[in-house]
Amino acid sequence: MAVGLVGLTATTAVAVRLTAATEARELLGFTFRGLPHRPSESVAIFVNNVRVLGAILAACGIVQLAWGSLTRVAVGICDVALLVGSVLQIVLIGTAFGAYGRRVLETVFAHAPFELLAFSLGLGLYLEARRTRLSMQRVVTVTASATTALAIGAVVEVFA
């Protein structure tokens, strides 16, 4: 999952860099002022990222429910919601990389792998949930691993 997300993001970055880097910088308006080195900042980042992970995990729960004829509709809605959310993130992050290049890489280098890991774990669990019944142990293990990665990433983002 992570390889696919990175590949799509890189493709977006290259396309932006080659065609519209200046326009993208104007649109995004990043200042790179940095984050305040406060625990509350890490908590805010963590909470925001856990909300995103929570949406992915909620979709896992929805597709695991047996709703008869509504199952296909519910799964379709979850598929579209996660696809749209993922595409928006890929476009935003890829555009930032394409617009600012090395500056964005330096800014996200330390914490992005933790977030990528966490969201890849969640999305991978979703794909697994669409194919088979998940054990509670599997859900708890993936959720704990992804949440831990987000916590580490939030601390690294603020203090690294």
Secondary structure, DSSP 8 states (H G I E B T S, - for coil): -HHHHHHHHHHHHHHHHHH-HHHHHHHH----------HHHHHHHHHHHHHHHHHHHHHHHHHHS--TTHHHHHHHHHHHHHHHHHHHHHHHHHHHHHHHTHHHHHHHTTTHHHHHHHHHHHHHHHHHHHHS---HHHHHHHHHHHHHHHHHHHHHHHH-
